[in-house]
Amino acid sequence: MSQGSLSISVVICTYNRAAYIYDAMESLANQTLDKTAFEVIIVNNNSTDHTAQVCLDFLAAHTDYHFHFLNESKQGASFARNTGAALAKGELLCFMDDDAVAGKDYLERIVQFFALHPDAGGLGGKIIPKYIPSEPAWMSYYVSSMVGNFDYSPDVVVFSPNRYPLESNMIIRKKDFDAIAGFNTALPGVVGSLRIGGEGKDFFMRLKALGRVVYYDPAIAVDHVVEVSKLTPAYLYRVASGMGRGEKVRMKEIGNLAYYKKIAEYLFKLGAAILLGCKYFLQGHPKKFWPIIQFRIDTLKGLLE
């Protein structure tokens, strides 16, 4: 990659996304940023469909770009992201999902942001869900976080102490990634049918603990595909309970007192969810009533497992 302005490496870990990984890669090939200023590292995490072939065919058709493909046999996004980051040559590391699509000026905006904000250690942007075929009637703002919806602020701001970028759209300086030793593999993400989430939260909490400033910029945005047919009760339980499992791992690493405080926090959030559900019901949106409560029940179950 060129050594002029800040260089950037995009890491995408992929698992059984043959239907969408092409669009993700194509959106990165169509960037306004000069192609010599960035690389894309695709890490295949044991896909059983033809994801690998789609990726290899794309690379064969775009040999003038710095696209790379490799495999990671240890299951889980944290393992795959760490493997991709270890090979990255850019000064900035950008992590994007395999079913996300970046705007044409996505990478250029990221590079410009870090140039204008030398104090920035991390950065997150907007994630816009693209429901296929359409947003379900039961979806609410409070439940949509499970499908990656993220719109933290209308303006550029520093994240509050307990808030952080989501995994579909997060950027960090490579030197800081190395300083915190990457993602915590005790929080691998999805492993088979089991989810132990919270890897992004843990990642940025450790970065903040080093005193790094983490920004949000709504102009740095990606679209994120959401297949409504896959949003079954079993799937939503895996996601929500996975959040709880991840918090259990994080809190246990701190100590039992932190874990018990987290249980109290989740019980409070369940109470708040009941009130919000009732509010939706009274406002004439009965289909939104139960999902928001179920979400909090399932996260609590994961925390208590």
GIKA-V102039 format. One line per field, one symbol per residue. psi: psi as a letter, one per 20 degrees, with the letter a starting at -180 (. if undefined). A space follows every 50 residues. Layout:
psi->???
//
This chain:
psi->qqkeapqppppoqqollhiihghgghhhhkqhppiiiqqpopopmkqibk gghgghhghhilijqmpqprqohppqhgggghgghhipiqhqpppqrikq pqrhjghghgghghhimiiphrqqaqoopnpohrpqhiprhhhihhjjpo mhqirprpqrhjrrqqhinqqqphhhghhjkbqoiimicpocippnajhg ggghhhghhijqpprpoiinqqqopoohhilrhgghgggghhgggghggg hhhgrhghghhhggghhghgghhgghghggghjkmhiighhhghghghhg ghhi.
//
